Amino acid sequence: MLEMSVQNPPTNFPGPIDPSVLYEQEQHISSAIWEGQDRGTLRCHEHTSKIDGWKLTKKQIDLVGKAGFGHFRLIGQVSLNNPLISALVERWRRETNTFHLPSGEITITLDEVVRILGLRVDGEAVVRDNSVVGSNTEICENLLGKAPNSDAKEIKGGMVKLGWLKENFSECPEDASNEEVERRTRAFLMYLVGSTIFATTSGNLVPLLYLPLFKDFDKAGNYAWGAAALAFLYRQLGKASMKSQGTISGSLTLLQCWSYFHLNIGRPELKQDLSHRFPLALHWKGRLNTQTKSDVVMYRQKLDSLDSSDKQIDWTPYKDLDSSSIPENFRGDLTLGRSRTILLCMDKAEWHLPDRCLRQFGLLQSIPKDVQRRETKNNEVDNELDTSKRMDSELQEWSNRWQNIVDVVEDGDGTDESEYTTWYSNISRKLVHRRAFAPSQFQESVSEMMKIQEIAYAASTEDLNMKNKLALEKIKALVDRYLANRVEGFKVLEKRKRSSESSQNDEEPLN
């Protein structure tokens, strides 16, 4: 009997039928939504509104470029669509680090980080630099020239306030010494990463763990900042997809711009062709002519209705863009979009699994390899420990990134995706929004309720005792409420009320 129920689930069953892949379904937000526990729109934490308030000198701009953020700093503020982001999060699965759409998996890949944010994804892993020793106060004094005041709550638990950085370092005198220029540039870089790619749900704090990485600007430029940004975003998406969460942080600009390129849902209208711009997030900089924003329920329904042939999905949105706008030293990194590897950001290690999303590379999708289950509750290493020693296997995996470019099946070689489609329909959660009725069922239900309402209002109460009169009134109220919340229900209710009032007036005795 159990086998029959698995093979022939109800037509409105959201999945997964086979829970071996999405083994955290019970903790996922989609389970809560299906049961009517809708958390609504997430609080989205990205603090880009004041980045443009920093006034950088030419020397500082050169140092920012050396550190690897020359293109990224140009993006500035992108207006966020919180309901759209919230609906996307509902389809994110941290078991696979992909979005599960009705027709297949899709994700943000390393090559897209290069294109959208203008950050390198090849280089050394972004982990703690233990060569810089001392307390947080001593490290700030050494690298910034001053330290935040704990009594004034400018520093909290190893994190410094973004406002303190801006207040003390946002303007650099033209005649400043080289040491002072470097200090103020480090402060800007801390503010930049703390308000964007490493933004936290704390609201206005950035961990001081990143500061030692900016001690040497040339060395900073050798880090894979883009890979770290993606690891951080993957982790935040995973956390926010749990039913117990109500906030999200990380590079939401990356998430939203990625969505605009792949999904024609909530996408703003562009006044001009900006395909030659780099990075691509500049397409959406500032406030644009946007489609009318929907609430999270509407976006949820639109995502539920997508299918593989739908023009609302663009699996390969960059194929016709002019690649000459990408700086030459960035182009080689694009191949890492197909690297099955582990991404690192301090104590965070996240799988990058392009073999699950081959359609994004213009290729046929086959059944992907199994993903190793998460070993701990949050998959994080104690950030007070030396992560370079505790994450040996993850660091080794990252060092082999160029040896792990996924093998692919070229489109058009006679292979189809039927086997994958069958497999995916069994392991995925296809629906998030719960539709109470199919259209025909809905119409039949409303029709039957209208008949009940007709009978209830036509019934005479003359021979009923008080208990039955109250029961009849309760039935009327229940039916009225049902119809008032359905299509045409308001019209039916108003018509019924007017008819009832007219009858009551006719029956009133004259004085």
VENSUL-V555499 format. One line per field, one symbol per residue. psi: psi as a letter, one per 40 degrees, with the letter a starting at -180 (. if undefined). burial: + if it has 16 or more other C-alpha atoms within 10 Angstrom, else -. A space follows every 10 residues. Layout:
psi: ???
burial: ???
This chain:
psi: dddddddgii deheiidhed dgefddeidd ddddeeghea hihhhhgede deehhiiddd ddddddeeed ddeedbhhhi gdddddddde ehhedefihg ideiiiihid ddddddefii ehaiigihhe ehiiiddddd dddeeiiihd defeihfeii hddddddeee hhideiiddd dddddddddd ddddecdfhi eedfihhedd ddeedhdddd eeigdddddd dddddddddd eieeieiiaa gddddddddd ddhghehihh dihfeeihie dedehahihi ihhiiddddd ddddeiideh eehhdgeede iheeehided dddddedehg ahiihbehhh hhgeeefdde efiihihiii hhihdidefi iheeigddde fdddddddde deefhiiihh heeeiieddd ddddddeihd idhhhdiidd dddddddddd dddddddehh edeiiddddd dddddddddd ddddeihedd dddddddddd ddddddehih .
burial: ---------- ---+++++-- ++--+--+++ +++----+-- ++++++++-- +--+-+---+ +-+++++++- -+++++++++ ++++++++++ ++++++++++ ++++++++++ ++++++++++ +++++++++- -----++-++ -+++--++-- ---+++--++ ++-+++--++ ++-------+ ++++++++++ ++++++++++ +-++++++++ +++++-+--+ ++++++++++ ++++++++++ +++--+++++ ++++++++++ +++-++++-- ----+-++++ +++++----- --+-+++-++ ++++++---- -++++--+-- --+--+---+ +-++-+++++ ++++++++++ ++++++++++ +-++++---- ---------+ +----+++-- +--++-+++- ++--++--+- ---------- ---+++++++ ++++------ -----+--++ --+---+--- ---------- -+--++--++ -+++----++ -++--+---- ---------- -
